[in-house]
Amino acid sequence: MAQCEVCGNEYDKAFSVTMSGGDSHTFDSFECAIHALAPVCEYCDVKVIGHGVEADGAFYCCAHCASMAGSKGVSDRA
């Protein structure tokens, strides 16, 4: 059994996520994986679990938040 790095639960169905840089993380649920790995919107502080928007080197949950933060010419992906 593997142990979740977020909640510490030992679970026989835990899974690992390997990042592009090679770092590997072990979780017992998608909830814990999102908590640990999802970027946070620079404007409203929610976890970005969809496509989101990247502008000027920052992540936003949507084009509205990016524009409110001052980014120009951003749009949501459809």
Secondary structure, DSSP 8 states (H G I E B T S, - for coil): -EE-TTT--EETT-EEEE-TTS-EEEESSHHHHHHHHS-B-TTT--B--S--EEETTEEESSHHHHHHTT--S-----
